[in-house]
Amino acid sequence: MDEGKPESKAGAAVSKPVQSGTNGRGQAAPEAAFDIWLQRGLHQLFDDVMREPIPEELLRLIEQDRGQS
């Protein structure tokens, strides 16, 4: 085994590929940072609404429309 070359076996030192969404230095690209900010903001605003039950009247209208199609 050469001293200067990385090993290819599991657990050995091998250079890692750059992950998608990073700028090569392990930092998120500006687009990824914006996407994370937006997703967190939307979750903060709408998670409670998504947990609410669907009103019975709306469920009835959906079922009625399915029957007509």
MOPAC internal coordinates of N, CA, C and O (Angstrom, degrees):
PM7 1SCF
backbone

  N    0.0000 0     0.00 0     0.00 0    0    0    0
  C    1.4456 1     0.00 0     0.00 0    1    0    0
  C    1.5218 1   107.99 1     0.00 0    2    1    0
  O    1.2310 1   119.80 1   -45.73 1    3    2    1
  N    1.3463 1   117.99 1   134.27 1    3    2    1
  C    1.4520 1   122.71 1   178.85 1    5    3    2
  C    1.5137 1   109.90 1   -78.82 1    6    5    3
  O    1.2310 1   120.22 1   -36.59 1    7    6    5
  N    1.3340 1   117.18 1   143.41 1    7    6    5
  C    1.4592 1   122.29 1  -179.72 1    9    7    6
  C    1.5233 1   112.32 1   -70.96 1   10    9    7
  O    1.2310 1   118.98 1   147.27 1   11   10    9
  N    1.3298 1   119.55 1   -32.73 1   11   10    9
  C    1.4497 1   122.12 1  -173.98 1   13   11   10
  C    1.5148 1   114.91 1   -88.81 1   14   13   11
  O    1.2310 1   119.67 1   171.41 1   15   14   13
  N    1.3049 1   118.23 1    -8.59 1   15   14   13
  C    1.4668 1   121.00 1  -176.95 1   17   15   14
  C    1.5261 1   110.96 1  -101.30 1   18   17   15
  O    1.2310 1   119.96 1   -40.22 1   19   18   17
  N    1.3354 1   117.67 1   139.78 1   19   18   17
  C    1.4691 1   119.65 1   176.16 1   21   19   18
  C    1.5221 1   110.49 1   -69.66 1   22   21   19
  O    1.2310 1   121.21 1   -30.81 1   23   22   21
  N    1.3091 1   115.30 1   149.19 1   23   22   21
  C    1.4530 1   120.94 1   178.39 1   25   23   22
  C    1.5152 1   109.54 1   -82.50 1   26   25   23
  O    1.2310 1   120.66 1   -24.40 1   27   26   25
  N    1.3246 1   116.34 1   155.60 1   27   26   25
  C    1.4584 1   119.89 1  -179.13 1   29   27   26
  C    1.5187 1   112.57 1  -105.55 1   30   29   27
  O    1.2310 1   119.55 1  -179.68 1   31   30   29
  N    1.3310 1   118.47 1     0.32 1   31   30   29
  C    1.4607 1   120.67 1   179.87 1   33   31   30
  C    1.5195 1   110.64 1   -80.78 1   34   33   31
  O    1.2310 1   121.02 1   -22.16 1   35   34   33
  N    1.3345 1   115.65 1   157.84 1   35   34   33
  C    1.4634 1   121.18 1  -179.26 1   37   35   34
  C    1.5179 1   109.87 1   -59.47 1   38   37   35
  O    1.2310 1   120.90 1   -41.07 1   39   38   37
  N    1.3293 1   115.89 1   138.93 1   39   38   37
  C    1.4496 1   120.92 1   178.17 1   41   39   38
  C    1.5168 1   112.80 1    85.60 1   42   41   39
  O    1.2310 1   119.71 1   174.02 1   43   42   41
  N    1.3137 1   118.16 1    -5.98 1   43   42   41
  C    1.4549 1   121.35 1  -179.16 1   45   43   42
  C    1.5191 1   110.15 1   -89.61 1   46   45   43
  O    1.2310 1   120.91 1   -16.76 1   47   46   45
  N    1.3188 1   115.87 1   163.24 1   47   46   45
  C    1.4655 1   120.96 1  -179.78 1   49   47   46
  C    1.5201 1   110.04 1   -74.65 1   50   49   47
  O    1.2310 1   120.64 1   -70.21 1   51   50   49
  N    1.3077 1   116.39 1   109.79 1   51   50   49
  C    1.4553 1   122.98 1   177.89 1   53   51   50
  C    1.5188 1   106.98 1  -132.86 1   54   53   51
  O    1.2310 1   120.26 1   -43.05 1   55   54   53
  N    1.3252 1   117.11 1   136.95 1   55   54   53
  C    1.4683 1   118.86 1  -179.28 1   57   55   54
  C    1.5176 1   109.67 1   -64.43 1   58   57   55
  O    1.2310 1   121.24 1   -40.56 1   59   58   57
  N    1.3347 1   115.23 1   139.44 1   59   58   57
  C    1.4576 1   121.37 1  -178.21 1   61   59   58
  C    1.5161 1   109.48 1   -89.21 1   62   61   59
  O    1.2310 1   119.88 1   -36.85 1   63   62   61
  N    1.3458 1   117.84 1   143.15 1   63   62   61
  C    1.4633 1   119.86 1   174.83 1   65   63   62
  C    1.5231 1   109.75 1   -69.97 1   66   65   63
  O    1.2310 1   120.58 1   -27.75 1   67   66   65
  N    1.3107 1   116.50 1   152.25 1   67   66   65
  C    1.4589 1   121.46 1   177.33 1   69   67   66
  C    1.5179 1   108.05 1   -68.84 1   70   69   67
  O    1.2310 1   120.93 1   -50.63 1   71   70   69
  N    1.3261 1   115.82 1   129.37 1   71   70   69
  C    1.4567 1   119.86 1  -179.63 1   73   71   70
  C    1.5159 1   109.96 1   -76.58 1   74   73   71
  O    1.2310 1   121.40 1   -31.29 1   75   74   73
  N    1.3179 1   114.93 1   148.71 1   75   74   73
  C    1.4587 1   120.95 1   177.09 1   77   75   74
  C    1.5178 1   109.47 1   -62.36 1   78   77   75
  O    1.2310 1   120.56 1   -41.14 1   79   78   77
  N    1.3308 1   116.54 1   138.86 1   79   78   77
  C    1.4473 1   120.30 1   178.88 1   81   79   78
  C    1.5154 1   113.59 1    91.46 1   82   81   79
  O    1.2310 1   120.02 1  -178.07 1   83   82   81
  N    1.3392 1   117.57 1     1.93 1   83   82   81
  C    1.4535 1   120.12 1   176.48 1   85   83   82
  C    1.5115 1   109.52 1  -115.26 1   86   85   83
  O    1.2310 1   121.17 1   -16.69 1   87   86   85
  N    1.3176 1   115.36 1   163.31 1   87   86   85
  C    1.4534 1   119.65 1  -177.58 1   89   87   86
  C    1.5260 1   112.31 1   -97.69 1   90   89   87
  O    1.2310 1   119.49 1  -164.03 1   91   90   89
  N    1.3206 1   118.59 1    15.97 1   91   90   89
  C    1.4464 1   122.47 1   178.54 1   93   91   90
  C    1.5124 1   112.78 1    92.65 1   94   93   91
  O    1.2310 1   119.96 1   167.31 1   95   94   93
  N    1.3142 1   117.69 1   -12.69 1   95   94   93
  C    1.4616 1   121.57 1   178.06 1   97   95   94
  C    1.5212 1   110.76 1  -110.05 1   98   97   95
  O    1.2310 1   120.22 1  -166.45 1   99   98   97
  N    1.3308 1   117.18 1    13.55 1   99   98   97
  C    1.4506 1   121.08 1  -179.70 1  101   99   98
  C    1.5153 1   113.52 1    82.61 1  102  101   99
  O    1.2310 1   120.04 1  -176.22 1  103  102  101
  N    1.3332 1   117.52 1     3.78 1  103  102  101
  C    1.4486 1   121.50 1   179.17 1  105  103  102
  C    1.5211 1   109.39 1   -99.64 1  106  105  103
  O    1.2310 1   120.91 1   -33.70 1  107  106  105
  N    1.3209 1   115.86 1   146.30 1  107  106  105
  C    1.4595 1   120.07 1  -179.83 1  109  107  106
  C    1.5230 1   109.75 1   -69.71 1  110  109  107
  O    1.2310 1   121.19 1   -39.24 1  111  110  109
  N    1.3095 1   115.32 1   140.76 1  111  110  109
  C    1.4586 1   120.62 1   174.82 1  113  111  110
  C    1.5283 1   108.46 1   -67.83 1  114  113  111
  O    1.2310 1   119.73 1   -25.61 1  115  114  113
  N    1.3385 1   118.13 1   154.39 1  115  114  113
  C    1.4723 1   119.49 1  -178.70 1  117  115  114
  C    1.5297 1   113.54 1   -54.46 1  118  117  115
  O    1.2310 1   119.91 1   142.80 1  119  118  117
  N    1.3326 1   117.78 1   -37.20 1  119  118  117
  C    1.4651 1   120.12 1   179.65 1  121  119  118
  C    1.5264 1   110.24 1   -64.32 1  122  121  119
  O    1.2310 1   120.18 1   138.20 1  123  122  121
  N    1.3206 1   117.26 1   -41.80 1  123  122  121
  C    1.4592 1   120.75 1  -179.98 1  125  123  122
  C    1.5213 1   110.29 1   -66.55 1  126  125  123
  O    1.2310 1   120.23 1   140.77 1  127  126  125
  N    1.3255 1   117.16 1   -39.23 1  127  126  125
  C    1.4625 1   120.49 1   178.54 1  129  127  126
  C    1.5246 1   110.64 1   -62.98 1  130  129  127
  O    1.2310 1   120.23 1   138.35 1  131  130  129
  N    1.3284 1   117.16 1   -41.65 1  131  130  129
  C    1.4618 1   120.55 1   177.57 1  133  131  130
  C    1.5241 1   110.53 1   -63.82 1  134  133  131
  O    1.2310 1   120.35 1   136.38 1  135  134  133
  N    1.3456 1   116.94 1   -43.62 1  135  134  133
  C    1.4642 1   120.56 1  -179.99 1  137  135  134
  C    1.5237 1   110.78 1   -60.38 1  138  137  135
  O    1.2310 1   120.19 1   138.64 1  139  138  137
  N    1.3244 1   117.25 1   -41.36 1  139  138  137
  C    1.4664 1   120.89 1   178.93 1  141  139  138
  C    1.5214 1   110.07 1   -65.12 1  142  141  139
  O    1.2310 1   120.42 1   134.65 1  143  142  141
  N    1.3381 1   116.80 1   -45.35 1  143  142  141
  C    1.4611 1   121.45 1   179.10 1  145  143  142
  C    1.5292 1   110.49 1   -59.35 1  146  145  143
  O    1.2310 1   120.47 1   134.09 1  147  146  145
  N    1.3210 1   116.72 1   -45.91 1  147  146  145
  C    1.4638 1   121.24 1  -178.37 1  149  147  146
  C    1.5229 1   110.69 1   -64.67 1  150  149  147
  O    1.2310 1   120.09 1   134.38 1  151  150  149
  N    1.3211 1   117.43 1   -45.62 1  151  150  149
  C    1.4599 1   120.70 1  -178.78 1  153  151  150
  C    1.5236 1   111.09 1   -62.02 1  154  153  151
  O    1.2310 1   120.38 1   136.23 1  155  154  153
  N    1.3254 1   116.87 1   -43.77 1  155  154  153
  C    1.4681 1   119.86 1   178.78 1  157  155  154
  C    1.5254 1   111.15 1   -63.71 1  158  157  155
  O    1.2310 1   120.49 1   138.38 1  159  158  157
  N    1.3254 1   116.67 1   -41.62 1  159  158  157
  C    1.4583 1   120.10 1   179.48 1  161  159  158
  C    1.5148 1   112.01 1   -64.13 1  162  161  159
  O    1.2310 1   120.48 1   136.44 1  163  162  161
  N    1.3173 1   116.68 1   -43.56 1  163  162  161
  C    1.4639 1   120.17 1   179.37 1  165  163  162
  C    1.5224 1   111.09 1   -65.13 1  166  165  163
  O    1.2310 1   120.50 1   139.62 1  167  166  165
  N    1.3358 1   116.66 1   -40.38 1  167  166  165
  C    1.4695 1   119.27 1   177.32 1  169  167  166
  C    1.5228 1   110.30 1   -62.91 1  170  169  167
  O    1.2310 1   120.52 1   137.69 1  171  170  169
  N    1.3255 1   116.61 1   -42.31 1  171  170  169
  C    1.4584 1   120.27 1  -179.54 1  173  171  170
  C    1.5242 1   110.98 1   -61.83 1  174  173  171
  O    1.2310 1   120.39 1   141.83 1  175  174  173
  N    1.3101 1   116.87 1   -38.17 1  175  174  173
  C    1.4591 1   120.89 1  -178.42 1  177  175  174
  C    1.5248 1   113.49 1   -77.58 1  178  177  175
  O    1.2310 1   119.96 1   142.21 1  179  178  177
  N    1.3375 1   117.68 1   -37.79 1  179  178  177
  C    1.4634 1   119.83 1  -166.29 1  181  179  178
  C    1.5224 1   116.22 1  -117.07 1  182  181  179
  O    1.2310 1   118.90 1   177.27 1  183  182  181
  N    1.3292 1   119.71 1    -2.73 1  183  182  181
  C    1.4669 1   119.85 1   179.90 1  185  183  182
  C    1.5293 1   112.06 1   -60.68 1  186  185  183
  O    1.2310 1   120.27 1   139.01 1  187  186  185
  N    1.3220 1   117.09 1   -40.99 1  187  186  185
  C    1.4709 1   119.55 1   179.45 1  189  187  186
  C    1.5208 1   111.10 1   -63.42 1  190  189  187
  O    1.2310 1   120.11 1   140.62 1  191  190  189
  N    1.3279 1   117.39 1   -39.38 1  191  190  189
  C    1.4640 1   121.57 1   179.00 1  193  191  190
  C    1.5246 1   109.90 1   -64.66 1  194  193  191
  O    1.2310 1   120.13 1   139.54 1  195  194  193
  N    1.3204 1   117.35 1   -40.46 1  195  194  193
  C    1.4711 1   120.89 1  -178.64 1  197  195  194
  C    1.5220 1   111.99 1   -67.11 1  198  197  195
  O    1.2310 1   120.09 1   157.28 1  199  198  197
  N    1.3187 1   117.44 1   -22.72 1  199  198  197
  C    1.4712 1   120.92 1  -179.90 1  201  199  198
  C    1.5279 1   112.22 1   -83.71 1  202  201  199
  O    1.2310 1   120.24 1   166.67 1  203  202  201
  N    1.3254 1   117.14 1   -13.33 1  203  202  201
  C    1.4654 1   120.55 1  -179.88 1  205  203  202
  C    1.5235 1   109.75 1   -70.57 1  206  205  203
  O    1.2310 1   120.31 1   -34.24 1  207  206  205
  N    1.3213 1   117.01 1   145.76 1  207  206  205
  C    1.4693 1   119.20 1   177.36 1  209  207  206
  C    1.5333 1   110.59 1   -69.78 1  210  209  207
  O    1.2310 1   121.23 1   -28.33 1  211  210  209
  N    1.3157 1   115.26 1   151.67 1  211  210  209
  C    1.4632 1   120.39 1   176.96 1  213  211  210
  C    1.5212 1   107.76 1   -74.54 1  214  213  211
  O    1.2310 1   120.03 1   -50.26 1  215  214  213
  N    1.3250 1   117.55 1   129.74 1  215  214  213
  C    1.4733 1   119.84 1  -179.06 1  217  215  214
  C    1.5294 1   111.72 1   -58.78 1  218  217  215
  O    1.2310 1   121.00 1   -37.36 1  219  218  217
  N    1.3194 1   115.68 1   142.64 1  219  218  217
  C    1.4675 1   121.90 1  -178.54 1  221  219  218
  C    1.5259 1   111.79 1   -57.94 1  222  221  219
  O    1.2310 1   120.22 1   141.02 1  223  222  221
  N    1.3271 1   117.19 1   -38.98 1  223  222  221
  C    1.4652 1   120.81 1  -179.79 1  225  223  222
  C    1.5273 1   110.81 1   -61.84 1  226  225  223
  O    1.2310 1   120.16 1   138.46 1  227  226  225
  N    1.3260 1   117.30 1   -41.54 1  227  226  225
  C    1.4647 1   120.90 1   178.78 1  229  227  226
  C    1.5285 1   110.53 1   -66.63 1  230  229  227
  O    1.2310 1   119.95 1   138.23 1  231  230  229
  N    1.3274 1   117.70 1   -41.77 1  231  230  229
  C    1.4652 1   120.53 1   176.84 1  233  231  230
  C    1.5267 1   111.12 1   -60.90 1  234  233  231
  O    1.2310 1   120.81 1   139.67 1  235  234  233
  N    1.3448 1   116.06 1   -40.33 1  235  234  233
  C    1.4633 1   120.26 1   178.94 1  237  235  234
  C    1.5248 1   110.71 1   -63.56 1  238  237  235
  O    1.2310 1   120.03 1   136.92 1  239  238  237
  N    1.3325 1   117.54 1   -43.08 1  239  238  237
  C    1.4612 1   121.27 1   179.33 1  241  239  238
  C    1.5335 1   111.68 1   -64.01 1  242  241  239
  O    1.2310 1   120.64 1   140.37 1  243  242  241
  N    1.3186 1   116.39 1   -39.63 1  243  242  241
  C    1.4716 1   120.07 1   178.82 1  245  243  242
  C    1.5243 1   110.19 1   -64.22 1  246  245  243
  O    1.2310 1   120.44 1   134.10 1  247  246  245
  N    1.3271 1   116.76 1   -45.90 1  247  246  245
  C    1.4679 1   120.61 1   179.23 1  249  247  246
  C    1.5240 1   111.11 1   -63.88 1  250  249  247
  O    1.2310 1   120.42 1   141.70 1  251  250  249
  N    1.3136 1   116.80 1   -38.30 1  251  250  249
  C    1.4631 1   121.30 1   178.66 1  253  251  250
  C    1.5282 1   109.85 1   -64.03 1  254  253  251
  O    1.2310 1   120.09 1   137.46 1  255  254  253
  N    1.3248 1   117.43 1   -42.54 1  255  254  253
  C    1.4594 1   121.33 1   179.35 1  257  255  254
  C    1.5269 1   110.97 1   -66.62 1  258  257  255
  O    1.2310 1   119.89 1   142.66 1  259  258  257
  N    1.3043 1   117.81 1   -37.34 1  259  258  257
  C    1.4770 1   120.64 1   178.33 1  261  259  258
  C    1.5200 1   110.59 1   -62.69 1  262  261  259
  O    1.2310 1   120.82 1   142.39 1  263  262  261
  N    1.3258 1   116.04 1   -37.61 1  263  262  261
  C    1.4628 1   120.33 1  -179.90 1  265  263  262
  C    1.5229 1   112.89 1   -67.92 1  266  265  263
  O    1.2310 1   119.53 1   155.88 1  267  266  265
  N    1.3234 1   118.50 1   -24.12 1  267  266  265
  C    1.4608 1   122.41 1  -179.26 1  269  267  266
  C    1.5155 1   112.31 1   -86.62 1  270  269  267
  O    1.2310 1   119.59 1   161.57 1  271  270  269
  N    1.3068 1   118.39 1   -18.43 1  271  270  269
  C    1.4671 1   121.79 1  -176.68 1  273  271  270
  C    1.5091 1   112.57 1   -80.07 1  274  273  271
  O    1.2310 1   120.10 1   180.00 1  275  274  273

